[in-house]
Amino acid sequence: MKQTAHRFELWFPFTPGVIGVAEDELAAVHNRPFAEVLTAINGAGDWQIQQCYLTDKSQPYIAKAANRFFPVSFRRHSSAKRGARQWSLKALAHVLFNPPEALAIFFAYGRFAKALSLCARIRRVPYIVIVGGWYNRISKSQRSYFDRAFRVLVHTEMQKHELVRVGYRPENIEIFPLGIDTARFAAKSADEYEWNEDSPRLLYVGRLQASKGPMEALLAFDAVRQNFPTATLQIVGPCNDEPFRQRMTDYVDSHSLRDAVTFVGPVSYDELPRFYQQADLFLFPSPYEGLPSVVLESMSCGTPPVVLRGSGGTAEAVVDGECGWVVDAPRLAYDVVELLKNPTEIRRRGMNAARRIRECYSAQRTYDTLLGILYKIGKPESSETDIAPAPEGSLPERGHPARLSAQRSSPWKPNTL
């Protein structure tokens, strides 16, 4: 008789509207790199993984993509529309009365996230905290939330160093590489680096909110346009702050950029590679980040990014001078204009960027890390040699953790062309 798979729940404790996405579009646009790794783990058979969100609807339900939704409580309160302050009593009841074998909470803070972890502890369910962004605060409740977790997962060494610096236990923090499907986000060939010296194509992908830097990208593009009269900028991503978006469109209109700037809106995961591959340069001037997948996706496609110095994990992934540019915020516009004058260097760094993603940020690494943690939860006596490879065809690259560990220790060397 086939053994029943262990149940693992990945919690995003907010409604999709908080990130500017409709519930029926969620499966196509949110968390896709991670979701595809989860699908591969489901295919391996030992664990059945489900993603859980909150909803503005009145009853829990399961969507076609197997995402599970739980209704927000206290809807008349202003906090019902704010991500870190949303609650769902039915979600807490679900964990208490129908607990999974393990769960992960993709939120570094918030009272509801901590309440989820408390329900898990009451039922003796191990929980994992995934720190997606840049976080360095500490308090008594926050320390308890992190210290009682089976693991605290961060995407970069910088995030781990910062958490340890402010007082969290280093032995409980593990680097969780954010993997990219390098087959889907395929690199441009050398011949595809087309260049029209007056018409560079710039791209921003991400949510339209102030903290992600789209306005800074737009301001930099305004300077670019003055030097490259037919340059274009595409802005791709959902909006969860309509007044902010209006300020951006007002700026476009007042600076005569309507024919140069396109607000594309959210696009499906399958459509994204085309935008990266057709761009010459990717702008992501967010001041604080963990490790945004959009930067890695652009690099995988061979389009080098421009990111800000001191922005956290973003600056760790982008090797300045080799596979992108790490610049100071006050010099963003000037530096973008100057680097666009050297298409040969853009091509070199783009090719290096694609190779860096293949070697350091493949989806296989994410699969190996997460499955290794789940095996420790489900089979404490297991060793790495017990871990099954990803099912055939489920990931673009396959390999055993032991082989990949040897690759991790090898220094990454840039292409000098």
Sine and cosine of phi, psi and omega as CSV:
sin_phi,cos_phi,sin_psi,cos_psi,sin_omega,cos_omega
0.00,0.00,0.72,-0.69,-0.03,-1.00
-0.95,0.31,0.73,-0.68,-0.01,-1.00
-0.94,0.34,0.66,-0.75,0.02,-1.00
-0.92,0.39,0.68,-0.73,-0.01,-1.00
-0.93,0.36,0.56,-0.83,0.12,-0.99
-0.93,0.36,0.58,-0.81,-0.02,-1.00
-0.99,-0.17,0.80,-0.61,0.00,-1.00
-0.80,-0.60,0.76,-0.65,-0.01,-1.00
-0.91,-0.41,0.74,-0.67,0.08,-1.00
-0.96,-0.28,0.91,-0.41,-0.12,-0.99
-0.98,-0.17,0.80,-0.60,0.22,-0.97
-0.94,-0.35,0.99,-0.10,-0.20,-0.98
-0.99,0.17,0.88,0.48,0.05,-1.00
-0.35,-0.94,0.28,-0.96,0.08,-1.00
-0.99,0.12,0.51,-0.86,0.02,-1.00
-0.84,0.54,-0.50,0.87,0.00,-1.00
-0.87,0.49,-0.45,0.89,0.02,-1.00
-0.88,0.48,-0.53,0.85,0.02,-1.00
-0.98,-0.21,0.22,0.98,0.10,-1.00
0.98,0.20,0.43,0.90,-0.04,-1.00
-0.85,-0.53,0.68,-0.73,0.09,-1.00
-0.97,0.25,0.51,-0.86,-0.05,-1.00
-0.87,0.49,-0.58,0.81,-0.02,-1.00
-0.97,0.22,-0.16,0.99,0.05,-1.00
-0.98,-0.21,-0.09,1.00,-0.17,-0.99
-0.85,0.53,-0.74,0.67,-0.07,-1.00
-0.89,0.46,-0.44,0.90,-0.06,-1.00
-1.00,0.08,-0.35,0.94,-0.16,-0.99
-0.80,-0.61,-0.34,0.94,-0.12,-0.99
-0.97,-0.24,0.74,-0.68,0.17,-0.99
0.85,0.52,0.51,0.86,-0.11,-0.99
-0.91,0.42,-0.66,0.75,0.02,-1.00
-0.84,0.55,-0.70,0.71,0.01,-1.00
-0.94,0.35,-0.65,0.76,-0.04,-1.00
-0.88,0.48,-0.60,0.80,-0.01,-1.00
-0.94,0.34,-0.55,0.84,0.10,-0.99
-0.91,0.41,-0.66,0.76,0.03,-1.00
-0.89,0.46,-0.63,0.78,0.04,-1.00
-0.88,0.47,-0.64,0.76,0.02,-1.00
-0.91,0.42,-0.64,0.77,0.03,-1.00
-0.92,0.40,-0.64,0.77,0.08,-1.00
-0.84,0.55,-0.65,0.76,-0.02,-1.00
-0.92,0.39,-0.39,0.92,0.01,-1.00
-0.94,0.33,-0.40,0.92,0.19,-0.98
0.98,-0.20,-0.42,0.91,-0.06,-1.00
-0.98,0.18,-0.47,0.88,-0.03,-1.00
-0.80,-0.60,0.65,-0.76,0.11,-0.99
-0.92,-0.38,0.90,-0.43,-0.15,-0.99
-0.94,-0.34,0.69,-0.73,0.01,-1.00
-0.74,-0.67,0.67,-0.74,0.06,-1.00
-1.00,-0.05,0.69,-0.72,-0.08,-1.00
-0.85,-0.53,0.70,-0.71,0.01,-1.00
-0.74,-0.67,0.11,-0.99,0.16,-0.99
-0.99,-0.16,0.31,-0.95,-0.02,-1.00
-0.62,-0.79,0.44,-0.90,0.10,-0.99
-0.99,0.13,-0.12,0.99,0.05,-1.00
-0.96,0.29,0.26,-0.97,-0.16,-0.99
-1.00,0.07,-0.27,0.96,-0.06,-1.00
-0.76,-0.65,0.48,-0.88,0.09,-1.00
-0.91,0.42,0.48,-0.88,0.07,-1.00
-0.38,-0.93,0.26,-0.96,0.05,-1.00
-0.90,-0.44,0.81,-0.58,-0.02,-1.00
-0.99,0.17,0.17,-0.99,-0.03,-1.00
-0.86,0.51,-0.54,0.84,-0.01,-1.00
-0.99,0.13,0.19,0.98,0.02,-1.00
0.95,0.30,0.16,0.99,0.17,-0.99
-0.94,0.33,0.65,-0.76,-0.05,-1.00
-0.94,-0.33,0.65,-0.76,-0.08,-1.00
-0.83,-0.56,0.63,-0.78,0.02,-1.00
-0.80,-0.60,0.70,-0.72,-0.12,-0.99
-0.93,0.37,0.61,-0.80,0.07,-1.00
-0.94,0.34,0.66,-0.75,0.09,-1.00
-0.99,-0.12,0.24,-0.97,0.05,-1.00
0.83,0.56,0.75,0.66,-0.15,-0.99
-0.91,0.41,-0.43,0.90,-0.03,-1.00
-0.98,0.20,-0.23,0.97,0.01,-1.00
-0.98,0.20,0.55,-0.84,-0.03,-1.00
-0.87,0.49,-0.44,0.90,-0.03,-1.00
-0.93,0.36,-0.25,0.97,-0.06,-1.00
-0.91,0.42,-0.26,0.97,0.00,-1.00
-0.95,-0.32,0.08,1.00,-0.05,-1.00
-0.93,-0.37,0.83,-0.56,-0.17,-0.99
-0.78,0.62,-0.81,0.58,-0.10,-1.00
-0.95,0.30,-0.15,0.99,-0.06,-1.00
-0.91,-0.42,0.08,1.00,0.03,-1.00
-0.97,0.24,0.53,-0.85,0.02,-1.00
-0.76,-0.65,0.41,-0.91,0.16,-0.99
-0.58,-0.81,0.95,-0.31,0.02,-1.00
-0.92,0.39,-0.54,0.84,0.02,-1.00
-0.93,0.36,-0.51,0.86,0.08,-1.00
-0.92,0.39,-0.67,0.74,0.02,-1.00
-0.90,0.43,-0.65,0.76,0.04,-1.00
-0.89,0.45,-0.60,0.80,0.03,-1.00
-0.87,0.50,-0.72,0.69,-0.01,-1.00
-0.92,0.39,-0.57,0.82,0.00,-1.00
-0.95,0.31,-0.67,0.75,-0.15,-0.99
-0.97,-0.25,-0.22,0.98,0.06,-1.00
-0.66,-0.75,0.85,0.53,-0.17,-0.99
-0.94,0.34,0.61,-0.79,0.14,-0.99
-0.98,0.21,0.07,-1.00,0.08,-1.00
-0.96,0.26,-0.41,0.91,0.04,-1.00
-0.30,-0.95,0.38,-0.92,0.07,-1.00
-0.56,-0.83,0.37,-0.93,0.08,-1.00
-0.81,-0.59,0.59,-0.81,0.00,-1.00
-0.89,-0.46,0.91,-0.41,-0.05,-1.00
-1.00,0.02,0.87,0.49,0.02,-1.00
-0.33,-0.94,0.78,-0.62,-0.11,-0.99
-0.99,0.12,-0.24,0.97,-0.11,-0.99
-0.45,-0.90,-0.05,-1.00,0.04,-1.00
0.96,-0.27,0.61,-0.80,-0.05,-1.00
-0.92,0.40,-0.59,0.81,-0.02,-1.00
-0.94,0.34,-0.63,0.78,0.06,-1.00
-0.86,0.51,-0.66,0.75,0.02,-1.00
-0.94,0.35,-0.55,0.83,0.06,-1.00
-0.92,0.40,-0.62,0.78,0.09,-1.00
-0.86,0.51,-0.69,0.72,-0.01,-1.00
-0.91,0.41,-0.57,0.82,0.04,-1.00
-0.91,0.42,-0.69,0.72,0.05,-1.00
-0.87,0.49,-0.64,0.77,0.03,-1.00
-0.89,0.46,-0.68,0.74,-0.02,-1.00
-0.92,0.40,-0.62,0.78,0.03,-1.00
-0.86,0.52,-0.64,0.77,0.01,-1.00
-1.00,-0.02,0.17,0.99,0.01,-1.00
0.84,0.54,0.62,0.78,0.05,-1.00
-0.99,-0.14,0.85,-0.53,0.05,-1.00
-0.92,0.40,0.68,-0.74,0.01,-1.00
-0.82,-0.58,0.45,-0.89,0.01,-1.00
-0.88,-0.47,0.67,-0.74,0.12,-0.99
-0.97,-0.24,0.80,-0.60,0.06,-1.00
-0.95,-0.30,0.88,-0.47,-0.02,-1.00
-1.00,-0.08,0.98,-0.18,-0.08,-1.00
-0.99,0.17,-0.56,0.83,-0.07,-1.00
-0.95,-0.32,-0.31,-0.95,-0.02,-1.00
-1.00,-0.04,0.89,-0.45,-0.09,-1.00
-0.66,-0.75,0.77,-0.64,0.00,-1.00
-0.56,-0.83,0.55,0.84,0.04,-1.00
-0.99,-0.17,0.43,-0.90,0.01,-1.00
-0.59,-0.81,0.63,-0.78,0.06,-1.00
-0.46,-0.89,0.08,-1.00,-0.02,-1.00
-0.88,0.47,-0.73,0.68,-0.01,-1.00
-0.94,0.34,-0.57,0.82,0.01,-1.00
-0.93,0.37,-0.66,0.76,0.04,-1.00
-0.88,0.47,-0.67,0.74,0.03,-1.00
-0.89,0.46,-0.68,0.73,0.00,-1.00
-0.85,0.52,-0.71,0.70,-0.01,-1.00
-0.97,0.23,-0.72,0.70,-0.12,-0.99
-0.93,0.37,-0.48,0.88,0.00,-1.00
-1.00,0.07,-0.11,0.99,0.02,-1.00
-0.95,0.32,0.51,-0.86,0.09,-1.00
-0.89,0.46,-0.66,0.75,0.12,-0.99
-0.50,-0.87,0.51,-0.86,0.24,-0.97
-0.94,-0.33,0.89,-0.46,-0.08,-1.00
-0.98,-0.22,0.76,-0.65,0.07,-1.00
-0.81,-0.59,0.33,-0.94,-0.09,-1.00
-1.00,-0.01,-0.34,0.94,-0.12,-0.99
-0.65,-0.76,0.31,-0.95,0.08,-1.00
-0.90,0.44,-0.58,0.82,0.00,-1.00
-0.88,0.48,-0.67,0.74,0.03,-1.00
-0.89,0.46,-0.71,0.71,0.00,-1.00
-0.88,0.47,-0.72,0.70,-0.01,-1.00
-0.86,0.51,-0.65,0.76,-0.03,-1.00
-0.93,0.37,-0.65,0.76,0.02,-1.00
-0.91,0.41,-0.64,0.77,0.04,-1.00
-0.92,0.39,-0.63,0.78,-0.02,-1.00
-0.86,0.51,-0.62,0.78,-0.04,-1.00
-1.00,0.05,-0.08,1.00,0.16,-0.99
0.83,-0.56,0.09,1.00,0.03,-1.00
-0.99,0.12,0.40,-0.92,-0.07,-1.00
-0.95,0.31,0.87,-0.50,-0.05,-1.00
-0.92,0.39,-0.51,0.86,-0.06,-1.00
-0.93,0.36,-0.26,0.97,-0.01,-1.00
-0.98,-0.19,0.02,1.00,-0.04,-1.00
-0.96,-0.29,0.77,-0.64,-0.05,-1.00
-0.78,-0.63,0.62,-0.79,0.05,-1.00
-0.97,0.25,0.82,-0.58,-0.03,-1.00
-0.89,-0.45,0.99,-0.11,-0.11,-0.99
-0.90,0.43,0.69,-0.73,0.03,-1.00
-1.00,0.05,0.93,-0.37,-0.14,-0.99
-1.00,-0.01,0.56,-0.83,0.00,-1.00
-0.89,-0.46,0.69,-0.73,0.09,-1.00
-0.97,0.25,0.99,-0.11,-0.09,-1.00
-0.96,0.28,-0.21,0.98,0.11,-0.99
-0.98,0.19,-0.67,0.75,0.03,-1.00
-0.94,0.34,-0.75,0.67,0.00,-1.00
-1.00,-0.07,0.93,0.35,-0.12,-0.99
-0.97,0.23,0.57,-0.83,-0.03,-1.00
-0.96,0.30,0.57,-0.82,0.13,-0.99
-0.91,0.41,0.55,-0.84,0.13,-0.99
-0.97,0.23,0.25,-0.97,-0.01,-1.00
-0.85,0.52,-0.55,0.84,-0.03,-1.00
-0.97,0.26,-0.27,0.96,-0.06,-1.00
-1.00,0.06,-0.02,1.00,0.07,-1.00
-0.99,0.12,0.93,0.38,0.02,-1.00
-0.95,0.31,0.50,-0.87,-0.06,-1.00
-0.54,-0.84,0.83,-0.56,0.17,-0.99
-0.94,-0.35,0.89,-0.45,-0.19,-0.98
-0.87,0.49,-0.38,0.93,0.02,-1.00
-0.99,-0.14,-0.13,0.99,-0.17,-0.99
-0.74,-0.67,0.83,0.56,0.08,-1.00
-0.90,0.43,0.56,-0.83,-0.04,-1.00
-0.95,-0.32,0.91,-0.42,-0.03,-1.00
-0.97,-0.26,0.41,-0.91,-0.09,-1.00
-0.61,-0.79,0.66,-0.75,0.22,-0.98
-0.82,-0.57,0.74,-0.67,0.10,-1.00
-0.78,-0.62,0.79,-0.62,0.00,-1.00
0.40,-0.92,0.10,-0.99,0.04,-1.00
-0.92,0.39,0.57,-0.82,0.06,-1.00
-1.00,0.06,0.99,0.15,0.11,-0.99
-0.60,-0.80,0.46,-0.89,-0.17,-0.99
-0.83,0.55,-0.62,0.78,-0.10,-1.00
-0.93,0.38,-0.29,0.96,-0.01,-1.00
-1.00,-0.01,-0.17,0.98,0.09,-1.00
1.00,0.07,0.31,0.95,0.00,-1.00
-0.92,0.40,-0.53,0.85,0.04,-1.00
-0.92,0.39,-0.62,0.79,0.05,-1.00
-0.90,0.43,-0.61,0.79,0.07,-1.00
-0.89,0.45,-0.64,0.76,0.00,-1.00
-0.92,0.39,-0.66,0.75,0.02,-1.00
-0.90,0.43,-0.65,0.76,0.05,-1.00
-0.90,0.44,-0.63,0.77,0.01,-1.00
-0.91,0.42,-0.56,0.83,0.04,-1.00
-0.85,0.53,-0.65,0.76,0.05,-1.00
-0.93,0.38,-0.62,0.78,0.04,-1.00
-0.87,0.50,-0.69,0.72,-0.06,-1.00
-0.88,0.47,-0.53,0.85,0.01,-1.00
-0.94,0.34,-0.38,0.93,-0.01,-1.00
-0.97,-0.24,-0.41,0.91,0.02,-1.00
-0.79,-0.61,1.00,-0.03,-0.24,-0.97
-0.85,0.52,-0.44,0.90,-0.03,-1.00
-0.91,-0.41,0.39,0.92,0.08,-1.00
-0.90,0.43,0.43,-0.90,0.02,-1.00
-0.75,-0.66,0.42,-0.91,0.06,-1.00
-0.73,-0.69,0.81,-0.59,0.13,-0.99
-0.96,-0.28,0.74,-0.68,0.01,-1.00
-0.91,-0.42,0.93,-0.37,-0.12,-0.99
-0.91,-0.42,0.76,-0.65,0.09,-1.00
0.57,-0.82,0.30,-0.95,-0.01,-1.00
-0.97,0.24,0.27,-0.96,0.02,-1.00
-0.84,-0.55,0.80,-0.60,0.10,-0.99
-0.90,-0.44,0.28,0.96,0.01,-1.00
-0.58,-0.82,1.00,0.06,-0.10,-1.00
-0.89,0.45,-0.65,0.76,0.06,-1.00
-0.86,0.50,-0.60,0.80,0.04,-1.00
-0.92,0.40,-0.68,0.73,0.04,-1.00
-0.88,0.48,-0.61,0.79,0.02,-1.00
-0.90,0.44,-0.61,0.79,0.05,-1.00
-0.89,0.46,-0.61,0.80,0.02,-1.00
-0.92,0.39,-0.72,0.70,-0.01,-1.00
-0.92,0.39,-0.56,0.83,0.07,-1.00
-0.90,0.44,-0.63,0.77,0.03,-1.00
-0.90,0.43,-0.68,0.73,0.04,-1.00
-0.85,0.53,-0.71,0.71,-0.02,-1.00
-0.92,0.38,-0.68,0.73,-0.07,-1.00
-0.95,0.30,-0.31,0.95,0.00,-1.00
-0.94,-0.35,0.32,0.95,0.09,-1.00
0.82,0.58,0.72,0.69,-0.02,-1.00
-0.93,-0.36,0.17,0.98,-0.10,-0.99
-0.86,0.50,-0.58,0.82,-0.02,-1.00
-0.99,0.15,-0.08,1.00,-0.08,-1.00
-0.92,-0.40,-0.41,0.91,-0.08,-1.00
-0.93,-0.36,0.77,-0.64,0.02,-1.00
-0.87,-0.50,0.84,-0.54,0.13,-0.99
-1.00,-0.01,0.98,-0.18,-0.12,-0.99
-0.98,0.22,-0.54,0.84,-0.10,-0.99
1.00,0.10,-0.14,-0.99,0.00,-1.00
-0.94,0.34,0.61,-0.79,0.08,-1.00
-0.79,-0.61,0.37,-0.93,-0.01,-1.00
-0.94,0.33,0.36,-0.93,0.00,-1.00
-0.85,0.53,-0.60,0.80,-0.02,-1.00
-0.93,0.36,-0.42,0.91,0.00,-1.00
-1.00,0.10,-0.38,0.93,-0.13,-0.99
-0.84,0.54,-0.71,0.71,-0.06,-1.00
-0.80,0.61,-0.60,0.80,-0.02,-1.00
-0.87,0.50,-0.65,0.76,0.00,-1.00
-0.92,0.40,-0.70,0.72,0.03,-1.00
-0.89,0.46,-0.71,0.70,-0.10,-0.99
-0.93,0.37,-0.46,0.89,-0.02,-1.00
-1.00,0.03,-0.14,0.99,0.00,-1.00
-1.00,0.02,0.43,-0.90,0.09,-1.00
-1.00,-0.06,-0.49,0.87,-0.08,-1.00
-0.50,-0.86,0.63,-0.78,-0.01,-1.00
-0.93,-0.36,0.82,-0.57,0.02,-1.00
-0.97,-0.26,0.81,-0.58,0.08,-1.00
-0.60,-0.80,0.97,0.24,-0.09,-1.00
-1.00,0.05,0.73,0.68,0.07,-1.00
-0.97,0.22,0.72,-0.70,-0.08,-1.00
-0.97,0.25,-0.46,0.89,-0.04,-1.00
-0.65,-0.76,0.85,-0.53,0.01,-1.00
-0.56,-0.83,0.43,-0.90,0.19,-0.98
-0.98,0.19,-0.98,0.18,0.13,-0.99
-0.38,-0.93,1.00,0.00,-0.07,-1.00
-0.93,0.38,0.73,-0.69,-0.02,-1.00
-0.89,0.45,-0.48,0.88,-0.06,-1.00
-0.89,0.45,-0.56,0.83,0.03,-1.00
-0.92,0.39,-0.69,0.73,0.00,-1.00
-0.93,0.38,-0.61,0.80,0.02,-1.00
-0.90,0.44,-0.68,0.73,0.03,-1.00
-0.89,0.46,-0.69,0.72,0.04,-1.00
-0.88,0.48,-0.66,0.75,0.00,-1.00
-0.86,0.50,-0.57,0.82,0.01,-1.00
-0.99,0.14,-0.05,1.00,0.04,-1.00
1.00,0.04,0.23,0.97,0.06,-1.00
-0.98,-0.21,0.94,-0.35,-0.12,-0.99
-0.94,0.35,0.61,-0.80,-0.01,-1.00
-1.00,-0.09,0.39,-0.92,0.20,-0.98
-0.90,-0.43,0.88,-0.47,-0.02,-1.00
-0.80,-0.61,0.17,-0.99,-0.07,-1.00
-1.00,-0.05,0.59,-0.80,0.11,-0.99
-0.92,0.39,0.66,-0.75,0.00,-1.00
0.99,0.16,0.22,0.98,-0.07,-1.00
-1.00,0.01,0.20,0.98,0.07,-1.00
1.00,-0.03,-0.70,-0.72,-0.10,-1.00
-0.91,0.42,-0.41,0.91,0.02,-1.00
-0.86,0.51,-0.72,0.70,-0.01,-1.00
-0.94,0.33,-0.32,0.95,0.07,-1.00
-0.97,0.24,-0.63,0.78,-0.02,-1.00
-0.96,0.28,-0.57,0.82,-0.05,-1.00
-1.00,-0.02,0.95,-0.32,0.03,-1.00
-0.98,0.20,0.96,-0.29,-0.08,-1.00
-0.87,0.49,0.73,-0.68,0.01,-1.00
1.00,0.01,-0.17,0.99,-0.06,-1.00
-0.81,-0.59,-0.69,0.72,-0.02,-1.00
-0.74,-0.67,0.38,0.92,0.03,-1.00
0.29,-0.96,-0.20,-0.98,0.01,-1.00
-0.80,-0.60,0.74,-0.68,0.12,-0.99
-0.92,-0.40,0.93,-0.37,-0.17,-0.99
-0.85,-0.53,0.32,-0.95,0.10,-0.99
-0.98,0.19,0.64,-0.77,-0.08,-1.00
-0.81,0.59,-0.70,0.71,-0.02,-1.00
-0.91,0.42,-0.34,0.94,-0.04,-1.00
-0.98,-0.20,0.13,0.99,-0.12,-0.99
-0.81,0.58,-0.81,0.58,-0.07,-1.00
-0.88,0.47,-0.72,0.69,-0.01,-1.00
-0.87,0.49,-0.73,0.69,-0.05,-1.00
-0.91,0.41,-0.62,0.79,0.02,-1.00
-0.90,0.44,-0.68,0.73,0.04,-1.00
-0.87,0.49,-0.71,0.71,-0.05,-1.00
-0.92,0.40,-0.69,0.72,-0.06,-1.00
-0.94,0.35,-0.45,0.89,0.04,-1.00
-0.93,0.36,-0.21,0.98,0.03,-1.00
-0.99,0.14,-0.04,1.00,-0.05,-1.00
-0.79,-0.62,0.98,0.21,-0.04,-1.00
-0.90,0.45,-0.47,0.88,0.03,-1.00
-0.90,0.44,-0.65,0.76,0.01,-1.00
-0.94,0.34,-0.59,0.81,0.07,-1.00
-0.88,0.48,-0.68,0.73,0.03,-1.00
-0.89,0.46,-0.71,0.70,-0.02,-1.00
-0.88,0.48,-0.74,0.68,-0.03,-1.00
-0.93,0.36,-0.53,0.84,0.06,-1.00
-0.90,0.43,-0.67,0.74,0.02,-1.00
-0.92,0.39,-0.63,0.78,0.08,-1.00
-0.89,0.45,-0.64,0.77,-0.02,-1.00
-0.87,0.49,-0.70,0.71,0.00,-1.00
-0.88,0.47,-0.64,0.77,-0.01,-1.00
-0.94,0.34,-0.59,0.81,0.03,-1.00
-0.88,0.47,-0.66,0.75,0.01,-1.00
-0.91,0.42,-0.70,0.72,0.02,-1.00
-0.85,0.52,-0.62,0.79,-0.11,-0.99
-1.00,0.05,-0.47,0.88,-0.17,-0.99
-0.86,-0.51,-0.32,0.95,-0.14,-0.99
-0.72,-0.70,0.62,0.78,-0.01,-1.00
-0.97,0.24,0.38,-0.92,0.03,-1.00
-0.89,0.46,-0.47,0.88,0.00,-1.00
-0.87,0.50,-0.61,0.79,-0.02,-1.00
-0.91,0.41,-0.65,0.76,0.05,-1.00
-0.89,0.46,-0.70,0.72,0.03,-1.00
-0.84,0.54,-0.76,0.65,-0.05,-1.00
-0.89,0.46,-0.68,0.73,-0.04,-1.00
-0.91,0.42,-0.76,0.65,-0.04,-1.00
-0.92,0.39,-0.69,0.73,-0.01,-1.00
-0.91,0.42,-0.58,0.82,0.06,-1.00
-0.88,0.47,-0.66,0.76,0.03,-1.00
-0.91,0.40,-0.68,0.74,0.00,-1.00
-0.90,0.43,-0.59,0.81,0.05,-1.00
-0.91,0.41,-0.59,0.81,0.05,-1.00
-0.92,0.40,-0.55,0.84,0.05,-1.00
-0.95,0.30,-0.74,0.67,-0.10,-0.99
-0.99,0.12,-0.48,0.88,-0.03,-1.00
-0.66,-0.75,0.99,0.14,-0.08,-1.00
-0.83,0.56,-0.43,0.90,-0.04,-1.00
-0.99,0.10,-0.07,1.00,-0.09,-1.00
-0.95,0.31,0.41,-0.91,0.14,-0.99
-0.88,-0.47,0.07,-1.00,-0.03,-1.00
-0.86,0.51,-0.49,0.87,-0.06,-1.00
-0.94,0.34,-0.20,0.98,0.04,-1.00
-0.99,0.16,-0.24,0.97,-0.15,-0.99
-0.97,0.24,0.81,-0.58,0.00,-1.00
-0.98,0.22,0.56,-0.83,0.09,-1.00
-0.94,0.35,0.30,-0.95,0.05,-1.00
-0.88,0.48,0.58,-0.82,0.04,-1.00
-0.83,0.56,0.52,-0.86,-0.05,-1.00
-0.80,0.61,0.83,-0.56,0.07,-1.00
0.99,0.14,-0.04,1.00,-0.07,-1.00
-0.99,0.15,-0.39,0.92,0.04,-1.00
-0.76,-0.65,0.48,-0.88,-0.05,-1.00
-0.93,0.37,-0.44,0.90,0.02,-1.00
-0.74,-0.67,0.63,-0.78,-0.01,-1.00
-0.83,-0.56,0.49,-0.87,0.02,-1.00
0.04,-1.00,0.33,-0.94,-0.01,-1.00
-1.00,0.02,0.55,-0.83,-0.01,-1.00
-0.80,0.60,-0.61,0.80,-0.03,-1.00
-0.90,0.44,-0.62,0.79,0.02,-1.00
-0.94,0.33,-0.62,0.79,-0.01,-1.00
-0.93,0.36,-0.51,0.86,0.00,-1.00
-0.89,0.46,-0.56,0.83,0.05,-1.00
-0.92,0.39,-0.59,0.81,0.03,-1.00
-0.92,0.39,-0.61,0.79,-0.03,-1.00
-0.88,0.48,-0.55,0.83,-0.07,-1.00
-0.98,0.19,-0.18,0.98,-0.02,-1.00
-0.99,0.10,0.75,-0.66,0.01,-1.00
-0.91,0.41,0.58,-0.82,0.02,-1.00
-1.00,0.09,0.78,-0.63,-0.04,-1.00
-0.92,-0.40,0.77,-0.63,-0.05,-1.00
-0.97,0.26,0.30,-0.96,0.08,-1.00
-1.00,0.05,0.82,-0.58,-0.03,-1.00
-1.00,-0.07,-0.16,0.99,-0.04,-1.00
0.80,0.60,0.00,0.00,0.00,0.00
